[in-house]
C-alpha cells in the first residue's frame, strides 16, 4: 500500500453484467471485478464510489451488498502490489502443462508460451475475473463434468447457474461433509455420470479381503468378544456368554404345522400354548433418563395349528406397524398422512439438535449432543398427507339450502332506489366468490356448515377482510347492520352469516357491481425518514381541556401502595360504584376467571377498568427462576388481558381502560436505580391495539414515579381518567405530566467502525427465518460464527414432486387436485398449514446455504427458547466451545393474530412468552463481559398498536422496557438495541409479513414496507456507528408522530360547546 493511498472496497450485485455496467457508467472509479454468473457481478472501486453505486442500485430495486474485503481487488487500486507479484512469478520454475489450463482472466486456454502465461498471471491481479466466459469456453470445447476442489461448493453452484438447462455435471468434493465422505460421494457421482474409475485403488493397502459373493462366510472377521458384551437383534438381547435361543418359528416347523405334524410327533393342545402373545404396553414417549429393562420377554408360540400361526403372524405384522408409527411419532414424522405407494428411501445425515417440547404432554429436557434425524421437517407433516377415505365432498353451493323448497329471498336496493330481492343462492354465490378470492380455495371445497376457523383456516383477521369485501359489494347491508356489523364477523359458519343477512330489512338504495379487486384510490407517498427515537416533553393539562368521566361501575386491580383505595374514594365521590380485585385473585388465572364469571351477574355494564396491579411489583434478580417471571407476567400483564377478554360484553362502548405502571415516569427510558428486572408496561402495546379494534374506548397508559406522594399519584391518575382525549402514553416523572414524541434522528454525524462486526460469535434466536435471517446477512461474514436457534428441527430436502411447485398458489393447487383425485383427505385449513410448513422449510434451507456461501461458519440448534434447562445447557455448551458470545440477535417469536375478543389464554401465553421469557433466559445465562451487542427485534405494533395483535404488541413493548433495564444493569457497557420494525415487504427467501390488501391499508396511512436492502443496511449502520446511545429505535417510513398526535388530540371546552 502506498503512503496515503486508498485501497478501496467491493460489492456483489445480483444483476447481469450489462445492467451493472450501464448503472455504473457515470462512476469513474468503479469497474467490474468479477463476472461470476449470468446474474452475479462484483464491482470494485473507491469506498465513496462503491457506496454511491450501492445506493443507486438499491434504489432501483437491485439486490446488492458490500463485501468486507481489505482492498478493491482486480482493479487499479491494487496495482502497487503488482510488481511484487511479478517478481514472485518470475522466480518460480514453470513447466509445460500436460493438459489444457484455462485462464479466468481471458476466459481461454493458456498459451504454450511460458512467458505469455507469466504476463497474464501478473495482469490477473488488476483485471476482472471472467469466470462465466471461462466456463462457457470449456463447455464449448467439450467439458461436461466439472469438479470443484477446495472448501465449500460456491463454484459448483455458479457453474450450475451458468450452464442451467444444458447437460452437464458439477460436483463439489467438499459437499456431504467433505473429507473421505465427500471424496467417496464424488466418486459415486462420477461413476453415475459415466466416468470410468478404478475403484479397486480405494482398497489397496487396507488389509481388505478378496472374496467370492457365492462364499461370503469366508469373508467374516472373527474378533474376540468381551465377556461383558450383550448381543442384540430385533427380538431380544442376551449376554455374549449365553447360548443362542430360538425366537419365532423356522420354515421347516411351519411346514410341519401345515401338514399336521408337531415337532415331537405328538399332538399339541391349545392349552399348552402361551395364549398371551404380548402383555407389554407400547408407550409413545420422548427421551427420558430411565433405562429400559432387558429380559422377561414373552415368547410367542412356536407350533400349533395353522389358524393359530396365521393369527400370530398377523399379530406380529400389526405390532411392527404400531411400533413403526410410535417411532415415527417420536421422531416428529407424520402418522396419518402417508401417501399410497411405497415409501421412498432417503439419505439420512445425523444432526445435533436441541429438542423443543410440544404444546401438550410432558416437558422434554435439553439433550446435549444427541444425534438424531426427524421424519418430518419444520412441521411439514403434510408432505405425506393421510390417505383419503371414501366420503362425500363438503356441502357445495348447490346444497345451499337443502331444507327449503324455495330459495330464501334477501332484499337489496335496485338502481332506481327501490328494493329488490336477492335470493339466498345469489348471496351464497357472492360470498363464496369472495372467500375463493381471499383464500384461494375453490368453492367445492368450502362447506357452508364448516367452521370458518377450524375447518377452513379463516381466522378473525381474514374474516374481517371477507366481511369488508362483502359489504363493499352490497353496501345496503352495511347500512342495515350499522353498529352491529361486528356480529357478522363473529359468525362461526357461512350459513350463519347468511342467516344473519337474511334477517335484515334493507332500505332502498343503489347497489354496486360486485368488484373486490379495487383497493381504493392510490395513497400519495409522502416522504418520511427511516430512523426515529422517543423524546419526552412536558405537557400540562390546559385549563380549557374538557373533562368528562363516564358514569357507572369501575373495576380496579389492587396495588401495594394503597392507590386503589384512594382512587375508589374519588370515583365514589363522583357517584360511581367500584369493585377492587385483590392481588391474590389476580395472581391465579383460574381464580380470576371465576371472579369474572360471578361478576357478570352483578352488574349490567362496566364504565371502566383501572389496572394498578403493576404498582409496587417486585424487581426480580436477573437469575430468578422462570416460574417467578411467569407469576409476575400473570399478575401484571395477563390479568388485564383476561379482564378485557372475559368482560368484553359488559364494557360500555366508551368505557375507560387505564393501566398504570411504576417505572419512574419515563417508562425506564432514562434507566433507574432499581436492581433487577420488572415486567411492566406491556399494556402500552395492548391498549393501543385495543383502541384500533374499538376506537370509542377511552384508553390510557400511565407511568408513575412511586417516590411521589400517594395522593398526588392518585390525583394524576384521576386527571387522566377524566380528560377527554389526550395521548395514550403518559408519564409523570417527579410528578410532572410528560408525553413522548417520535422524533427522526439520523446516524450521519456518528463515527462508523466496520471492525465492530468482524470476528464475532453471534447467537440468534429464530435465526433461520423471516426478518431475523434477513438481518443476519450483514453479519454472515468470513471469520464470523452464527449460532442459530429455532423451534423446528432442521428440514430435510423435500420430495421431488414438490420441488417444481414454487409459489404458495402452486402448492395449494397441487393439494387441492390430490384431494379431488381421492389421493388425499384434507380440509382447507390442513392444506393451508401444509403449504406454510413447506415454504418455511424451504426458507430455512435457503438461508443457511446463503449464510455459508457468504463465508460465515453456521451451526443450528433446535431448542425451545422458553425452556429454562434447555437454554442453560445450550449456553453452557456454547461457552465450552467458544471463548465467548459477542453478539445476540433475539428474533424468536410467534404470531397468532386475532382480535382481542377472539384470543384464547393459551394463544396469548405462546405469543408473549416466546419473546419475553426467551429474552429473560438469554440474559440469565449470558456472560455480559464478552458481549458487544444485545439486540432484540421488536415492532411498531408495540409502540403504536395494531388491530389483531394485542398480544404481539404486549410482548414487544415488554421487550422494549426490558432492554432499557438490561442496559442499566450491565452498566451501559453493552450496546443494547430494541429495533421497533415497521412492516416488511417480500424477503430474499420468504414471502414478507403482509398481504397485498394489508400493504394497501398501510399505504393509505402513508406507512410503507421496509425493503430487505434498506432494513439490513439500517441494522448494520446501527451496529457500526459509535456514539449512538438510543436503546429504543423505530425503524421504517411512516407518519408515526402524526398518528399519535391525531389520536391523542385533547378535546376543548369550546369544541364541546360548538357541538
Order of alpha helices (4+ residues) and beta strands (2+ residues): beta-alpha-beta-beta-alpha-beta-alpha-alpha-alpha-beta-alpha-beta-alpha-beta-beta-alpha-alpha-beta-beta-beta-beta-alpha-alpha-alpha-alpha-alpha-beta-beta-alpha-beta-alpha-alpha-beta-alpha-alpha-beta-alpha-beta-alpha-beta-beta-beta-beta-alpha-beta-alpha-alpha-alpha-beta-alpha-beta-alpha-beta-alpha-alpha-beta-alpha-alpha-beta-beta-alpha-alpha
